[in-house]
Amino acid sequence: MAVPGKLARYRGPIGLVLACALLPAAVAPVRAASVSPLIEAVAGSWPDTPQTWSLNLYREGAVRFQNPDYRACTAAAAMSMLNLIAYSTDEELPAVGGAGSAARVGLTWQVDTSYGKQEDMLTFERDHMTMVRWADGSDPHGWRNALNWYGWGSLAAGVYRDASYRTFQDAAWATVVAIARTHKPVGILAWYGSHAQFVTGYKVTGADPRVSDNFTIDAIYLTDPLAGDGIRNKSVSYAMWRSGPGIVRFGEYWQSESPARDPIDGQIGDREWWGKFVTIEPVS
């Protein structure tokens, strides 16, 4: 596959195993700046001096590998993400305004790593996506819908949304903030949008990302549902996540099989995601 900017539009669906090119670049950790009035109000009770902050929601036994179904990366990722939320305990770093177990509020999902449930979820995603039916796997709308339906019992639950960002820095920052402030993992569309991975934690330097936007990202914890990749709770540096080998790099979305308008957010995936960095992120 060619490097984006020189590449023809790749039309492979999410779930297919692709060869990804190395994209070298000189990068520096992102430092976000703008702080909302709400965060400023809460931040007064936390020190804002530079220090290291980390959180990892990963739990052994929560992850479901998609194998032997190469199409089911989004379903396996969704199952694993919901399992991790169900395993949430008060031993975790408290979220702002509540204990670590707050991530489980309203959750109807019971821990499940079975192949049968994965295939049921993949079928559901394909029945509730905006991708053309002849393509394998699911698109971000289907992935988001499975999380909300299986996790909170409604397509309109709004706990998870699909989001797109024009820059890697913005997507990386949003990923860390979402994990820090909701205690839920974040899905990412990797391999130019053709594969699902998810992030369970972070290491940052600066202010506490639960209450401040003023931090730099050192690393994230990444898991890939494809067993052969061997990426399970892997600490990936900011530079490696941005410009490293294809199996760990978070790059732009180059898929064009989602021409329908989504009934939940009113967006057309092909317009919403093309050439951007796409996440499946919790908002509550």
C-alpha positions as CSV (number, residue, x, y, z in Angstrom):
1,M,0.0,0.0,0.0
2,A,1.3,3.5,-0.8
3,V,1.7,6.2,1.7
4,P,-1.4,8.5,2.1
5,G,-1.1,11.5,-0.1
6,K,0.3,9.3,-2.9
7,L,-2.1,6.5,-2.5
8,A,-5.1,5.6,-4.6
9,R,-8.4,5.3,-2.6
10,Y,-8.2,1.9,-0.8
11,R,-11.6,0.2,-0.8
12,G,-11.0,-2.7,1.5
13,P,-13.5,-3.1,4.4
14,I,-12.8,-3.0,8.1
15,G,-11.8,-6.5,9.3
16,L,-9.5,-7.4,6.4
17,V,-5.8,-8.0,7.2
18,L,-3.7,-5.6,5.1
19,A,0.0,-4.9,4.6
20,C,0.7,-1.3,6.0
21,A,3.7,0.8,5.0
22,L,6.1,2.4,7.4
23,L,5.6,6.2,7.5
24,P,8.7,7.8,9.0
25,A,8.3,11.3,10.5
26,A,9.9,13.5,13.1
27,V,7.3,14.0,15.8
28,A,7.0,15.5,19.3
29,P,4.5,14.7,22.0
30,V,1.3,16.7,21.8
31,R,0.5,19.4,24.3
32,A,-3.1,20.5,24.4
33,A,-3.9,23.9,25.8
34,S,-7.5,25.1,26.0
35,V,-9.3,24.4,29.3
36,S,-13.0,24.5,29.6
37,P,-14.7,26.6,32.4
38,L,-16.0,23.3,33.9
39,I,-12.6,21.7,34.0
40,E,-11.0,24.9,35.4
41,A,-13.6,24.9,38.2
42,V,-12.9,21.3,39.2
43,A,-9.1,21.6,38.7
44,G,-8.7,23.8,41.7
45,S,-8.6,20.8,44.0
46,W,-5.8,19.1,42.1
47,P,-2.1,20.3,41.8
48,D,-1.3,21.5,38.3
49,T,2.5,21.0,38.7
50,P,4.2,18.9,36.1
51,Q,4.3,15.2,37.0
52,T,3.5,11.8,35.6
53,W,-0.1,10.5,35.4
54,S,-1.1,7.0,34.3
55,L,-4.2,4.9,34.1
56,N,-4.7,1.5,32.5
57,L,-8.2,-0.2,32.4
58,Y,-6.8,-3.5,30.9
59,R,-7.8,-6.7,32.7
60,E,-6.6,-10.2,32.0
61,G,-9.6,-12.4,30.8
62,A,-11.5,-9.4,29.4
63,V,-10.1,-9.5,25.9
64,R,-11.7,-11.5,23.1
65,F,-9.6,-12.2,20.0
66,Q,-11.5,-12.1,16.7
67,N,-10.0,-15.4,15.4
68,P,-11.0,-17.5,13.6
69,D,-13.3,-14.8,12.0
70,Y,-11.1,-12.3,10.2
71,R,-14.1,-10.1,9.6
72,A,-15.0,-9.6,13.2
73,C,-12.4,-7.1,14.5
74,T,-15.0,-4.5,15.4
75,A,-17.2,-7.1,17.2
76,A,-14.3,-8.5,19.1
77,A,-13.1,-5.0,20.1
78,A,-16.6,-4.1,21.2
79,M,-16.9,-7.2,23.4
80,S,-13.5,-6.6,25.0
81,M,-14.3,-2.9,25.6
82,L,-17.6,-3.7,27.3
83,N,-15.9,-6.5,29.3
84,L,-13.3,-4.0,30.6
85,I,-16.1,-1.6,31.7
86,A,-17.9,-4.4,33.5
87,Y,-14.7,-5.3,35.3
88,S,-14.3,-1.7,36.5
89,T,-13.5,-1.5,40.2
90,D,-13.0,1.1,42.9
91,E,-9.3,0.3,42.8
92,E,-8.9,2.4,39.7
93,L,-8.0,6.0,39.7
94,P,-11.2,7.8,40.6
95,A,-13.0,9.7,37.8
96,V,-13.8,13.4,38.5
97,G,-16.9,13.5,40.7
98,G,-17.1,9.8,41.4
99,A,-15.4,6.5,42.2
100,G,-13.8,4.2,39.7
101,S,-16.9,2.0,39.5
102,A,-18.9,5.0,38.1
103,A,-18.0,3.6,34.6
104,R,-20.5,0.8,35.2
105,V,-23.6,3.1,35.8
106,G,-26.5,1.9,33.6
107,L,-24.4,-0.9,32.1
108,T,-26.5,-4.0,31.2
109,W,-23.6,-6.0,29.7
110,Q,-22.4,-9.2,31.4
111,V,-18.8,-10.3,30.8
112,D,-18.7,-12.6,27.8
113,T,-15.8,-13.8,25.7
114,S,-17.6,-16.5,23.7
115,Y,-17.3,-16.9,19.9
116,G,-21.0,-17.1,19.6
117,K,-21.6,-13.7,21.2
118,Q,-18.9,-12.2,18.9
119,E,-20.8,-13.5,15.8
120,D,-24.1,-12.3,17.2
121,M,-22.6,-8.9,17.7
122,L,-21.0,-8.8,14.2
123,T,-24.4,-9.7,12.7
124,F,-26.0,-6.8,14.7
125,E,-23.3,-4.4,13.6
126,R,-23.9,-5.3,9.9
127,D,-27.7,-4.8,10.4
128,H,-27.1,-1.4,11.9
129,M,-24.3,0.2,9.9
130,T,-24.0,2.5,6.9
131,M,-21.5,0.4,4.9
132,V,-22.6,-1.4,1.7
133,R,-23.7,-5.0,2.4
134,W,-21.3,-6.6,0.0
135,A,-18.3,-5.5,2.0
136,D,-17.0,-7.6,4.9
137,G,-17.0,-6.5,8.6
138,S,-18.6,-3.3,9.8
139,D,-17.9,0.4,9.8
140,P,-17.6,2.9,12.7
141,H,-21.4,3.4,12.9
142,G,-22.0,-0.3,13.3
143,W,-19.2,-0.5,16.0
144,R,-20.7,2.4,17.9
145,N,-24.2,1.0,17.7
146,A,-23.1,-2.4,19.1
147,L,-21.4,-0.7,22.1
148,N,-24.5,1.4,22.9
149,W,-27.0,-1.4,22.3
150,Y,-25.2,-4.3,24.0
151,G,-23.8,-2.1,26.7
152,W,-26.7,0.2,27.6
153,G,-29.7,-1.3,25.8
154,S,-30.4,1.4,23.2
155,L,-29.0,2.6,19.9
156,A,-29.6,6.1,21.1
157,A,-27.9,5.6,24.5
158,G,-25.2,8.1,23.5
159,V,-22.5,6.6,25.8
160,Y,-20.3,6.0,22.8
161,R,-20.0,8.0,19.6
162,D,-17.9,7.9,16.5
163,A,-15.7,10.9,16.1
164,S,-13.2,12.2,13.5
165,Y,-10.3,14.5,13.8
166,R,-8.3,16.4,11.2
167,T,-4.9,15.8,13.0
168,F,-3.3,13.0,14.9
169,Q,-2.6,15.3,17.8
170,D,-6.3,16.1,18.2
171,A,-7.3,12.5,18.0
172,A,-4.6,11.4,20.5
173,W,-5.5,14.1,22.9
174,A,-9.2,13.2,22.7
175,T,-8.4,9.6,23.3
176,V,-6.6,10.2,26.5
177,V,-9.1,12.7,27.8
178,A,-12.0,10.3,27.1
179,I,-10.3,7.5,29.1
180,A,-9.3,9.8,31.9
181,R,-12.7,11.4,32.4
182,T,-15.1,8.4,31.7
183,H,-13.0,5.4,32.7
184,K,-13.9,3.6,29.5
185,P,-11.7,2.4,26.7
186,V,-11.5,4.1,23.3
187,G,-11.8,2.3,19.9
188,I,-9.6,3.5,17.0
189,L,-9.8,2.8,13.3
190,A,-6.3,1.6,12.5
191,W,-4.7,0.3,9.3
192,Y,-6.1,3.3,7.3
193,G,-9.5,2.5,8.7
194,S,-9.6,-1.2,7.7
195,H,-9.0,-2.6,11.2
196,A,-10.3,-2.1,14.8
197,Q,-8.0,-1.6,17.8
198,F,-8.6,-0.1,21.2
199,V,-6.8,1.9,23.8
200,T,-7.1,1.1,27.5
201,G,-4.8,3.6,29.1
202,Y,-2.2,6.3,29.0
203,K,1.0,7.8,30.5
204,V,1.2,11.6,30.4
205,T,3.4,14.3,31.8
206,G,2.1,17.6,33.1
207,A,-1.3,18.2,34.7
208,D,-3.9,15.5,35.5
209,P,-5.9,14.8,32.4
210,R,-9.0,14.1,34.5
211,V,-9.2,17.8,35.3
212,S,-6.8,19.7,32.9
213,D,-6.0,19.9,29.2
214,N,-2.4,20.9,29.9
215,F,-0.4,17.7,29.5
216,T,1.9,15.9,27.0
217,I,1.3,12.3,26.0
218,D,4.2,9.9,26.6
219,A,2.5,6.6,25.7
220,I,-0.8,4.8,25.4
221,Y,-1.8,1.1,26.1
222,L,-2.9,-0.6,22.9
223,T,-4.7,-3.9,22.2
224,D,-5.4,-5.5,18.8
225,P,-8.1,-8.2,18.6
226,L,-6.2,-10.0,15.9
227,A,-4.3,-12.7,17.8
228,G,-1.5,-13.0,15.2
229,D,-0.4,-9.3,15.8
230,G,0.6,-10.0,19.3
231,I,-0.5,-6.6,20.5
232,R,-2.1,-7.0,23.9
233,N,-1.9,-4.3,26.5
234,K,1.2,-3.0,24.7
235,S,2.7,0.3,25.8
236,V,3.2,2.3,22.6
237,S,5.1,5.6,22.7
238,Y,3.5,8.7,21.3
239,A,6.0,8.8,18.4
240,M,5.5,5.1,17.6
241,W,1.8,5.5,17.7
242,R,2.0,8.3,15.2
243,S,4.8,7.2,12.8
244,G,5.8,3.6,13.7
245,P,5.2,0.3,11.9
246,G,1.7,-0.1,10.4
247,I,0.5,-2.6,13.0
248,V,0.7,0.0,15.8
249,R,0.4,3.3,13.9
250,F,-2.8,5.3,14.1
251,G,-3.3,6.8,10.6
252,E,-5.9,8.5,8.5
253,Y,-9.1,6.7,7.4
254,W,-9.1,5.8,3.7
255,Q,-12.2,3.7,3.3
256,S,-15.2,4.6,1.1
257,E,-17.9,2.0,1.6
258,S,-20.3,3.9,3.9
259,P,-22.5,6.0,1.5
260,A,-25.7,5.9,3.6
261,R,-26.8,8.5,6.1
262,D,-26.7,7.4,9.7
263,P,-30.0,7.7,11.5
264,I,-28.3,8.4,14.8
265,D,-26.1,11.3,14.1
266,G,-27.3,12.2,10.6
267,Q,-23.8,11.8,9.1
268,I,-22.6,10.1,5.9
269,G,-19.5,8.1,6.8
270,D,-17.7,8.6,3.5
271,R,-17.9,12.3,4.1
272,E,-17.4,12.3,7.8
273,W,-14.3,10.0,8.1
274,W,-12.4,10.2,4.8
275,G,-8.8,11.3,5.4
276,K,-9.3,11.9,9.1
277,F,-8.4,10.1,12.3
278,V,-11.4,8.2,13.5
279,T,-12.2,7.0,17.0
280,I,-15.1,5.3,18.8
281,E,-15.1,7.2,22.1
282,P,-17.1,7.4,25.3
283,V,-18.8,10.7,26.1
284,S,-20.2,9.8,29.5
